[in-house]
Amino acid sequence: MCQNSRIISSVKNGELVVCDGCKNYALTYNNVYFQFDKHQLLEFRKYIANIDVAYWLEYYAHTTKQRKIPVTTLHQNLVLVFSLEEIEELKILLLLKENSNNEFISLEQINYPFILN
């Protein structure tokens, strides 16, 4: 990325930045970094928007894995997997969903074993 970059959106775990000089976009999320031109970014937005999250959560319902939603890449041996919360954050980064920081979280969203004494 060039020195003429500005942040378009950001969440706790990442940000979407555009370079005003070369018109490339950089999406950094957790330990994943994507670099897109405008067309590629729009295609990626469309892909993320069309993921059938309910299907994948149901498909992998009986696994112990936290990340159940696959995002395929052009490399046939590389598939990125995300949790529901990560997909929701990606949608906020890609401006597909409004960021509502004022919402309370539910008990199911807390990733901690709850033990009653």
Beta strands, then each sheet from edge to edge (+ up, - down):
strand 1: 5-11
strand 2: 14-19
strand 3: 25-29
strand 4: 32-36
strand 5: 69-72
strand 6: 79-82
sheet 1: 1+ 2- 3+ 4-
sheet 2: 5+ 6-
end
